[in-house]
Amino acid sequence: MKRLFPLLSIILAATTAQSEPYCESLLHKETLPKKYAKVAPIFSDVTNGWIFTSDQLKDRYDMKATSQKLVTAIVDEFTKRNVPLAIVVAPPRPIVAGQEQLDSAMGGNLYDVSAARASFDDLIDGLEVAGAIVPNLLNAAMAEPLVREKFYFQRDTHWTTTGAAVSAIALAKSVNDVSPEMFPNDGQFNVQDLAASGSIDEEGSLTEIVLAACEKSLPAETAQTYDLTRSGGLLDETTNGAQIALLGSSFSNRDKRDHYRFADALSRAFDADVENMSVSGGGPIGAIEAYILSGALDRRDHELVIWELPYTESFNSHSFLRQLLGALRKESETLNSVEISMESGSSLVRSLDGSPIAGIEIATSDLSKQSFNLEIRFDNGSTSKVYLGRRNSVPVQLRSKSLSSNLSFFGDRKPLEILVSPLNGADMADVGVY
């Protein structure tokens, strides 16, 4: 954001001069309700109807070296279990909207769509190099003008039913390209085969912000739904359960339902049963971590695992990657005894024999409070911050009592101590390292 918006005053001046926002309060953090201030400034234009929050306006998506290594290690763990991992990253909404819409809402050319698109393409390439099956959904969204126009809501952060269906079709074709024998009928359903069957209304999360900040009520948006009835076929095999696990965010499970029909579209595109275990508001790994810790991956409950996450989640935020890798390696690591001392109300943890630490596992006494800051202290005197925790939206019944963080890929530095600081009432009942 610093590179995009070096001077907020310049933005505000340009926006005031060249576009008409729903109200000026959207542009000022201090005039917004607390729950919305964190995504300010919020850019909008009453003429084109688009609304963009600042957290959507990243222009760097490509993974750094450490992220690349962590993702590769995560995919390798799935490969060891002979379960392919498909990663679905919803494409950046500002890029799909387009330069003209952004310039109008922001009052000038303050976001470079071309540069952001190139960086997103690099992210997809990096995920593919890591070994995951990854469709470039930006290409799918931009392939045809009508699809691009209908892919996202203007006043909500999520994709429409069209965006979800097009994404499902793109993923099925990507899986078919890699493993055509996995699902015999996948890749045969095309965007041109989508037949309208009804519609849904979307009140819009961004509409709620306008109502709260501007006292303006905006109409709901309507999105077309499609006939996603399975075709079946002679090549189908009888199964005792779903063949595909969908582990995603609110894009896959809005308000505890498949509002955008993504799971339905996947089932149609793959011509296979899909079990949707996504967690709305669960963050990038809420659903997939719960799935792994339940033992479902080790049991190979599904032939394919789909990890869906929105583009606003950065793969360069190493904490969630370390936590996911920690969950994947939990059963293969042997925990060692630790020495614990107190430091300013936090617990300083080191291995009893003083050996370097490759990972940490923390057990909690309260499943509803599981948030910790970790300060990793290295042999050369340097430190690094890692967050270990679960978001409040992850249901308690999906949680394990323990959380793990893998501390690989810090270069030549060796972790020797970890300062554990509980957050929001969390309690460390037990701790071990490996």
C-alpha positions in Angstrom: 0.0 0.0 0.0 2.8 2.4 0.7 4.1 2.1 -2.9 0.6 2.6 -4.3 -0.5 5.5 -2.1 2.5 7.5 -0.9 0.4 10.5 0.0 -3.1 10.1 1.1 -3.8 13.8 0.6 -3.0 13.5 -3.1 -5.5 10.7 -3.4 -8.2 12.5 -1.6 -7.7 15.7 -3.7 -7.8 13.7 -6.9 -10.8 11.7 -5.9 -12.7 14.8 -4.9 -11.9 16.5 -8.1 -12.5 13.7 -10.6 -15.1 11.3 -9.1 -18.2 11.4 -7.0 -18.0 9.0 -4.0 -21.1 7.8 -2.2 -19.9 10.2 0.5 -16.7 11.8 1.7 -16.7 9.8 4.9 -15.7 6.7 3.0 -12.3 8.2 2.3 -11.4 9.0 5.9 -10.5 6.4 8.5 -11.4 8.6 11.4 -15.0 9.2 10.1 -15.8 5.5 9.6 -17.3 3.1 12.1 -14.5 1.1 13.8 -15.2 -2.2 12.1 -14.7 -0.5 8.7 -11.9 1.9 9.5 -9.3 -0.9 8.9 -10.1 -1.0 5.2 -10.1 2.8 4.6 -9.8 4.7 2.4 -12.8 3.2 0.6 -13.1 4.3 -3.0 -16.4 4.5 -4.8 -18.1 6.1 -7.7 -21.9 6.6 -7.9 -21.7 6.7 -11.7 -20.2 3.2 -12.3 -21.4 1.7 -9.0 -18.1 0.1 -8.1 -16.7 0.2 -4.5 -13.1 -0.8 -3.6 -11.7 -1.2 -0.1 -8.0 -0.5 0.4 -7.2 -4.1 1.3 -8.2 -5.1 -2.2 -5.8 -2.7 -3.8 -2.6 -4.7 -3.5 -0.4 -4.8 -6.5 2.1 -7.5 -5.3 1.1 -11.1 -5.3 4.2 -13.0 -6.4 5.7 -15.2 -3.7 9.1 -14.5 -2.1 11.6 -17.3 -1.8 10.6 -18.4 1.7 7.0 -18.6 0.7 7.8 -20.6 -2.3 9.7 -23.1 -0.1 6.9 -23.4 2.4 4.2 -23.9 -0.2 6.4 -26.6 -1.9 6.8 -28.3 1.4 3.0 -28.2 2.0 2.3 -29.7 -1.5 4.9 -32.4 -0.9 3.0 -33.5 2.3 -0.1 -34.0 0.1 2.0 -35.9 -2.4 3.3 -38.2 0.3 -0.3 -39.2 1.1 -1.1 -39.6 -2.6 -3.8 -36.9 -2.6 -3.5 -34.1 -5.2 -3.8 -30.6 -3.9 -5.6 -28.0 -6.0 -5.3 -24.4 -5.0 -8.1 -22.0 -6.1 -7.2 -18.3 -5.7 -10.1 -16.0 -6.5 -8.7 -13.4 -9.0 -8.1 -9.8 -7.8 -11.4 -7.9 -8.0 -9.8 -4.6 -9.1 -8.1 -6.2 -12.1 -11.3 -7.8 -13.2 -13.1 -4.5 -12.8 -10.6 -2.8 -15.0 -8.4 0.3 -15.2 -11.2 2.6 -16.3 -13.5 1.6 -13.4 -10.6 2.0 -10.9 -9.5 5.4 -12.3 -13.1 6.7 -12.0 -13.5 5.5 -8.5 -10.1 6.6 -7.3 -10.0 9.9 -9.2 -6.9 9.1 -11.2 -4.5 6.5 -12.4 -3.3 5.4 -8.9 -3.4 1.6 -9.4 -1.6 -0.1 -12.2 -3.8 -2.9 -13.4 -1.2 -4.3 -15.8 1.5 -4.5 -13.1 -0.9 -6.1 -10.6 -1.9 -8.7 -13.2 1.7 -9.6 -14.0 2.4 -10.1 -10.3 -0.7 -12.3 -9.9 0.3 -14.3 -12.9 3.7 -14.8 -11.2 1.9 -16.1 -8.1 0.0 -18.7 -10.1 3.2 -19.8 -11.8 4.9 -20.1 -8.4 2.1 -22.3 -7.0 2.3 -24.5 -10.1 6.1 -24.8 -9.6 5.4 -25.9 -6.1 3.5 -28.8 -7.5 -0.1 -27.8 -6.9 -2.9 -27.9 -9.5 -3.7 -24.2 -10.0 -6.0 -22.6 -12.6 -5.3 -19.0 -13.5 -8.8 -17.7 -12.7 -7.8 -14.2 -13.9 -7.4 -15.6 -17.4 -10.8 -17.3 -17.0 -12.4 -14.1 -15.8 -10.9 -12.0 -18.6 -11.5 -14.5 -21.5 -14.8 -13.0 -22.6 -16.2 -9.5 -22.1 -19.6 -10.8 -20.8 -17.9 -13.1 -18.3 -15.7 -10.3 -17.1 -18.7 -8.0 -16.6 -20.5 -10.6 -14.6 -17.7 -12.2 -12.6 -17.8 -9.9 -9.6 -20.5 -7.9 -7.8 -19.9 -4.2 -7.8 -20.9 -3.7 -4.2 -19.8 -6.9 -2.6 -16.3 -8.4 -2.2 -17.3 -11.9 -3.5 -17.6 -13.4 -6.9 -21.0 -13.9 -8.5 -22.6 -17.2 -9.4 -21.1 -16.6 -12.8 -17.7 -16.1 -11.4 -18.0 -19.2 -9.3 -19.2 -21.3 -12.2 -16.5 -20.1 -14.6 -13.9 -20.8 -11.9 -15.2 -24.3 -11.3 -15.0 -25.1 -15.0 -11.4 -23.7 -15.2 -10.3 -25.9 -12.2 -11.9 -29.0 -13.7 -10.0 -28.5 -16.9 -6.7 -27.9 -15.0 -7.2 -31.2 -13.1 -8.1 -33.0 -16.3 -4.9 -31.6 -18.0 -2.7 -33.0 -15.1 -4.6 -36.3 -14.4 -7.2 -37.1 -17.0 -7.9 -40.5 -15.4 -8.9 -39.0 -12.0 -12.4 -38.0 -13.0 -13.4 -39.5 -16.3 -16.0 -36.8 -17.2 -14.3 -33.7 -16.0 -13.2 -31.1 -18.5 -16.3 -31.8 -20.7 -18.5 -29.0 -19.3 -17.7 -25.6 -20.8 -18.7 -22.0 -20.1 -20.8 -22.1 -23.3 -22.9 -24.9 -21.7 -24.1 -22.8 -18.8 -27.9 -22.5 -19.0 -29.7 -19.9 -16.9 -32.1 -21.3 -14.3 -32.9 -18.4 -11.9 -31.2 -15.8 -9.9 -29.9 -14.8 -6.4 -29.9 -11.4 -4.7 -26.8 -10.1 -3.0 -27.3 -7.3 -0.5 -23.6 -6.6 -0.5 -21.0 -6.3 2.3 -19.8 -3.0 0.7 -23.4 -1.7 0.6 -23.5 -2.1 4.3 -20.5 0.2 4.6 -22.2 2.8 2.5 -25.3 2.6 4.7 -23.3 2.9 7.9 -21.0 5.7 6.7 -23.2 7.6 4.3 -26.7 6.8 5.5 -27.6 5.8 1.9 -29.5 2.6 1.1 -28.4 0.9 -2.1 -30.4 -1.7 -4.0 -29.4 -5.4 -3.9 -27.6 -6.8 -6.9 -29.0 -9.7 -8.9 -26.9 -12.5 -10.2 -28.0 -15.2 -12.6 -27.9 -18.8 -11.5 -27.4 -21.8 -13.7 -28.6 -25.4 -14.2 -25.9 -27.4 -12.6 -27.6 -30.8 -12.7 -25.0 -33.6 -13.0 -24.9 -35.3 -16.3 -23.5 -38.7 -15.1 -22.4 -41.3 -17.6 -21.3 -44.8 -18.2 -17.8 -44.1 -17.0 -19.0 -43.1 -13.5 -17.8 -45.3 -10.7 -19.9 -46.0 -7.7 -18.5 -44.4 -4.6 -19.5 -44.5 -0.9 -18.9 -40.8 -0.4 -17.9 -37.5 -1.9 -14.8 -37.8 -4.1 -13.7 -34.1 -3.7 -13.2 -32.0 -0.5 -13.8 -28.3 -0.8 -11.9 -26.4 1.9 -12.4 -22.7 1.4 -13.6 -19.4 2.6 -16.8 -17.4 2.3 -16.4 -17.6 -1.5 -17.3 -21.2 -1.0 -19.5 -20.9 2.1 -21.2 -17.6 2.6 -23.4 -17.4 5.7 -23.1 -21.2 6.2 -24.5 -21.9 2.7 -23.1 -22.3 -0.8 -24.6 -18.9 -1.7 -22.6 -18.5 -4.9 -23.1 -22.2 -5.9 -19.4 -22.9 -6.1 -19.6 -26.4 -4.7 -22.6 -27.1 -7.1 -20.6 -25.8 -10.0 -17.6 -28.0 -9.1 -19.8 -31.0 -8.9 -21.2 -30.3 -12.3 -17.8 -29.5 -13.8 -16.1 -32.6 -12.4 -19.3 -34.7 -12.6 -18.4 -35.9 -9.1 -19.7 -35.5 -5.6 -18.2 -32.6 -3.6 -18.2 -32.3 0.1 -18.1 -28.6 1.1 -16.4 -28.1 4.4 -15.5 -24.5 3.9 -15.5 -22.0 6.8 -16.8 -18.5 6.2 -14.5 -16.0 8.0 -12.1 -18.8 8.9 -9.1 -17.1 7.2 -6.8 -18.8 4.7 -6.4 -22.1 6.5 -9.4 -22.4 8.9 -11.1 -25.2 6.9 -8.0 -27.0 5.5 -6.2 -27.1 8.9 -9.3 -28.6 10.5 -9.6 -31.2 7.7 -5.9 -32.2 8.2 -6.1 -32.4 12.0 -9.3 -34.5 11.8 -7.3 -37.3 10.1 -9.3 -37.1 6.9 -6.2 -36.5 4.8 -4.3 -39.4 6.3 -7.3 -41.6 5.7 -7.5 -40.4 2.1 -11.2 -39.7 2.6 -11.3 -37.8 -0.8 -9.5 -38.3 -4.1 -8.9 -34.5 -4.5 -8.5 -31.7 -2.0 -9.4 -28.2 -3.1 -8.0 -25.3 -1.0 -9.8 -22.1 -1.9 -8.7 -18.7 -0.6 -9.3 -15.1 -1.7 -6.7 -13.0 -3.3 -6.7 -10.7 -0.3 -4.8 -13.4 1.6 -1.1 -13.0 1.0 1.1 -16.0 0.5 3.9 -13.8 1.8 2.3 -13.9 5.2 4.4 -16.8 6.4 2.5 -17.5 9.6 -0.4 -19.3 8.1 1.9 -21.3 5.9 4.0 -22.4 8.9 0.8 -23.3 10.8 -0.5 -25.4 7.9 2.8 -27.2 7.5 2.9 -27.7 11.2 -0.4 -29.5 11.1 0.7 -31.6 8.2 3.9 -32.8 10.0 2.3 -33.0 13.4 2.1 -36.8 13.5 5.5 -37.4 12.0 7.4 -35.3 14.6 8.4 -36.4 18.1 8.0 -33.7 20.7 11.0 -33.0 23.0 10.9 -31.8 26.6 11.3 -28.1 27.1 12.6 -25.6 29.7 10.2 -22.7 30.3 11.0 -19.4 32.1 8.9 -16.3 32.4 9.7 -13.1 30.7 7.5 -10.0 31.0 4.4 -12.1 31.4 5.3 -14.4 28.4 6.8 -17.8 28.4 10.3 -18.3 27.1 10.5 -21.8 25.6 13.8 -23.7 24.7 14.5 -27.3 24.2 15.8 -29.0 27.3 19.1 -30.0 25.7 19.6 -26.6 24.0 19.3 -28.0 20.5 17.9 -25.9 17.6 14.1 -25.9 17.3 12.4 -27.0 14.0 8.8 -26.5 15.3 6.6 -25.9 18.2 3.2 -27.4 19.4 1.0 -25.5 21.9 -1.9 -27.1 23.7 -4.7 -24.9 24.9 -7.2 -25.4 27.8 -9.9 -23.4 26.1 -10.8 -24.3 22.5 -12.5 -20.9 21.9 -9.3 -19.0 22.7 -6.3 -20.0 20.6 -4.2 -17.0 19.6 -0.4 -16.6 20.3 2.4 -14.3 19.2 5.7 -16.1 18.8 9.1 -14.3 18.9 11.6 -16.7 17.4 15.1 -16.1 18.7 18.0 -17.3 16.6 21.6 -18.3 17.2 22.9 -15.1 15.7 20.9 -12.9 18.0 18.3 -12.0 15.5 14.5 -12.5 16.0 11.4 -13.0 13.8 7.7 -12.7 14.6 5.3 -15.6 13.8 1.5 -15.7 14.6 -0.1 -19.0 15.7 -3.8 -19.0 16.1 -7.3 -19.6 14.8 -9.9 -17.0 13.9 -13.1 -16.7 16.0 -15.2 -17.8 13.0 -13.7 -21.3 13.1 -16.3 -23.4 15.0 -15.1 -24.9 18.2 -16.2 -28.4 17.0 -13.7 -28.1 14.2 -10.8 -27.2 16.4 -8.0 -29.3 17.8 -6.8 -28.5 21.3 -3.3 -28.0 19.9 -1.7 -25.8 17.3 1.6 -26.3 15.6 4.1 -24.0 13.7 6.9 -25.3 11.6 10.0 -23.2 11.8 11.8 -24.4 8.6 13.3 -22.2 6.0 14.9 -19.4 8.0 18.0 -19.6 6.0 21.2 -20.2 7.9 19.6 -19.0 11.2 18.8 -21.6 13.8 15.9 -21.1 16.2 17.0 -21.6 19.8 14.3 -20.0 21.9 10.6 -19.0 21.4 8.9 -16.3 23.4 5.2 -17.3 23.5 2.7 -14.5 24.3 -1.0 -15.5 24.7 -3.5 -13.2 23.1 -7.2 -12.4 23.8 -7.4 -14.6 26.9 -5.7 -17.7 25.4 -3.9 -20.0 27.8 -1.0 -22.3 27.1 -1.8 -25.6 28.9 1.2 -27.4 27.5 4.0 -26.9 25.0 6.6 -29.1 23.2 9.2 -28.6 20.5 10.9 -30.7 17.9 
